[in-house]
Amino acid sequence: MDTIYYLIQNTLPVAIPLLLVALGGMFSERSGVVNIALEGIMMFGALFGCLFVYLIQGNSMDPQLILLLGMAVAAVAGFIYSLLLSFAAVNMKADQTITGTALNMLVPAAMLLFAKMYFNSDGITTDVDFYIKGIPGLKDIPILGRMFFQNTYITVYIGLFFLLIATVIFYKTKFGLRLRACGEHPHAADSVGINVYFMRYAGVSISGILGGIGGFFYAVGVMDGNINGHTGVAGFGFLALAVMIFGQWKPIKILFAALFFAFLRTLAYSIALIPFLDALDINQTFYKMLPYLATMVVLAFTSKKSRAPKAEGIPYDKSQR
């Protein structure tokens, strides 16, 4: 039973960055803009979030408050960086895949240069402990208390809150309906007075905000508050794209897809705790490949049934009908 508790407690902090970034990708692609730049946005948000934590650490401020402030900084950073994609895709009508790839390549190089110049290292290391051993009152609930309210991070609860908000916005608001219309039939949406350019900017901006937060939460919940220019976010941005596709661009399905991939990653680092897997004496490197192998297998079997937004990746031009 202790192993089950351990796996759940360590799966959730890994799943939350995947969930948030995939939700961001969903908003962007549902508006009609392919956001390959999620990896770069994650790193950009993580860089500025960790830099903020580094600059204010050492005072008497509560660690969870520092985390919330760092999250806000990461959100702003992700939003600003996503504007580059918005401008290229909406105003310049550039190829969205090439633009996203360029944005992904820019951040690691800039991060390494910055870290070498100012810290003489490959990244930023913080000393603030964001780990929560237990939430008073809730940690004593039988079974559930130990699973969800002990040995965790506040990022888990914030991520689930963002999932709730995203679901409501997506399905229950006029904004969500207009956003989906712009990704399916932008000319029809324009004909009834919807500003397609604005909605696409909004979709990409939301993806930037969630992507920046997801990157910072990756640094907090997976890397213990650190970010490295060489390892970056370990392909989590691309894995989030797979989570989004596997989740069929729908919030709740994206949640389950994120949990699935996060569980595989946690399992890979927990082999010593599972006797029958440890007895197989297989090199741990093979287990670490599981999330990425599962990504390829899942996409191979589900890609035919995937239904992406019809206007995804197609620059909108009012003169074309």
Secondary structure, DSSP 4 states (H G I P E B T S, - for coil): -HHHHHHHHHHHHHHHHHHHHHHHHHHHHHHT---TTHHHHHHHHHHHHHHHHHHHTTSS--HHHHHHHHHHHHHHHHHHHHHHHHIIIIIS---HHHHHHHHHHHHHHHHHHHHHHHTSSSEE-------EEE-TTTTTSTTHHHHHSEEE-THHHHHHHHHHHHHHHHHHSHHHHHHHHHHH-HHHHHHTT--HHHHHHHHHHHHHHHHHHHHHHHHHHTTTT-EETTTBTTTHHHHHHHHHHHTTT-HHHHHHHHHHHHHHHHHHT-GGGSHHHHTTT--HHHHHTHHHHHHHHHHHHHTTT----TTTT----TT--
